[in-house]
């Protein structure tokens, strides 16, 4: 659903995509903590989500060329805040380390999800192609096939979806195929990570939906920048 919304809003520009990305960041932050068995973890989720929103605001307020600086800078600042938060915790050393690991990963993924917003400024077509590939890869991966076969079929379907979306947007066939394959591969990695606790309905509706898209964001941005 989020992938479809992202593909539909990409041609409308950054403000419309920012709304979808904000939802993506919310489910990424919440889903990662629940995936790691840390629930409730309101402070960590709020901090990770605030980092994602800060990155998005920074991207909207600056020139597209500064996107890498905004994303890397936001991650750096928020990781410092995460460390400070954990140092103030009264939990045991093991619990603090576990919380620090989960918070760092959640913050990084939530900020990186803003890569879709950065990519729109470079090439909205790349976002459409990437989102279509992610959606198809995840759907095909859910088919009742042997693991190896399901992965191969999902990658082939993602590549085909990329080519199909590329035809609609005017993206070159070879570029659309490459982006579709790369985004599909990242989506499968995100899907595999989320499947660690996939029987949980909450994880299915958060991490299971968000991680494939969040994992594909850097690839979509890099290829989108090349297209732009």
N, C-alpha and C positions, 0 to 999 in steps of 0.2 A: 504493500500500500504506500509506504513512504517513498519507495523507489518510483512508483507511478506518479506521485505528487511532485517529486523532484523533477522528473522528466517533463511533466505538464507545465510547471512554473518556470523552468529554465528560460524559455523564450521571452518571458515577461520581465526579466532583468533581476538585478540583485535584491531590491526590496522584497519582491515576492519569494525569491529563493531563501532569503534570510528567515522568513517565517517557518518554512519547512525545515531548514537547518536547525532552528531553535528547538523544534519538536524532536528532531533526530538526536540532538545533543542531550536533551532531557532523558530520553529512553536509553541512550548510551551510558550516561552517568549512573542512572538507577540500575540498569540491567547488569552492569559490570560488578557492582557491589553485591547484588543478589546472586550472581553467578558464582562469586567467591564465598557464598554463605554468610555474608555480613549484612544482616537485616534485622532491625533498622540501623541505618548508618547515615542519619540525616545530615550531620555536619559534613561528612565526606562527600556525599552526593551533592549537597548545596555548593560546596567549594568547587568541585569538578564542573558543575553546571555553570557556575559564575565564571569560571575560566573560559568555557566555551562561548558564553555570551560576550565576554570581554574581547575574545578573538574576533567574533563576528562584527562587533561594533568597531573595532580597530580596522577591519577590512573595509567596512562601509565608509569610514572616515578618512581613509588614505587612498593614495593612487594604487592601481592594481599591481604596479611593478614592485611595491613594497610588501606584497603579501607574504613572502617567505620570512621577512624580518618580523612582521606582526605575529605570525604563528609561532616562530621560534622564541621570540621575546616573551610572548604570553605564557608559553610552556615554562620558560625559565623562571619567571616571576611566580607563577602558581606552584611550581615545585618547591620553591622556597617557602611559600605559605603553607604547603602541605607538611613540610618538615617542622615548621614552627608549631603547627597544630598538633602533630604527634608528640613533640617534646613537652607540650603542656598536658598530655594525657596522663592519667593516673593508673593506666592499665599496666600489666606486666610487660617485661621486655619483649617476650615472644609475641604478645598481642599487639604491641606497638609496631613491631617489625612487620607483622602480617598486615596491619592496617595501613602502614606506610606503603607497602608494596601495592596493595589494592588501590589506594588513593592516587599514587603516582601513575599507575596504568590507566585508571579511569580518567584522570585529568588529561593525560596525553592523548588518549583516544577521543575524548570529547572536544578538545581543541582541534585535533586533526580533522574531525568531521567538518569543520568550517572550511576545509579545502574545497568542498563543492561550491561554496560561496565565492572563494577566490577564483575557481575555475570559470565560473559564469562570466566574470569580468574579462577573461581571456577569450573564451569561446563557449557560448551557450550550447552549441551543437555537441561539443564534447561531453557536456553534462547529460544531455539527452541520450546520447549513445551509451555512456557509461551506466546511467541509471537503468536503461533498458536491459543491458547485459547483466547487471546485478540481479534484477528482478527475475529474469529468465533462468539464470544459473541456479538461484536458490529454489525456484519452483521445480526445475528438472531434477535437482539433487534430491528432492524429497520423494522421487519415484521409487517404488519397491524394486530396486535393482541391486546386484552385488556392488560393493563399495567402489572397486576399481572401475567397473563399467559405468556406474553412476557419475563418477568424477569425469571420465572421458566424455560421456554424453552431455553432461552439464557444460563443460568447456566448449564443446562443439556448438551447443545451443546458444551459449553466450556470444560466441564469435558470430554465429548467424544472426542473432538479435542485433549485434553491433552493426553488421553490414546492412540489415534491414532498416535500422534507425538512421544509418548513414545515408541511405538512399532518400529518406524523407527529408533530411536536413541538408543534403548537398555535400556531405563529407565524402572524401575520396574512399573508394572501396578498401584499399589496402590499409589506410589509416583507421577506418572504422573497424575493420577486422582485428587489427592490432589492439585497439582500445577495448573492443568487446572481449577479446581473449584475456587481456591483462586485468580488466575490471572483474571479469568472471572468476579468474584465478584468485584474486584478492577476496572476492565475495565468498568463495568456497573456504578459504582460510578462516575468515570471520565466522562463517557458519559452523565450521568444525570446532572452533574455540567455544562458541555458544552451546554446542551440543554436549559439552562437559556436564551440564545439568539441564539438558533439554526437556526431560519429562516435566519439569516445573512449568506450569502455565505462565507464571509471571515472567520467567526467563524467556520462554518462547515468544511472549508478546513484547519484550524489551530487547534484551541482548540478541535474541534470535533474529529480530527484525533490524536492529541498528548496527550490529557489528559488521555484517557484510557490506553495508553502505559506507560505514566509517573507514573500514579497511581499504576500500577502493578509492577514497577521496584523494590521497596523494598521487595515485596513478592518473586519475582523471585530470588533476591539476597540471601535472607535468606534460601530459600529451595535449591538453587543452592549450597550454602556453605555447607549445610548439605549433599548434594550429593557428593560434592568434598571431 
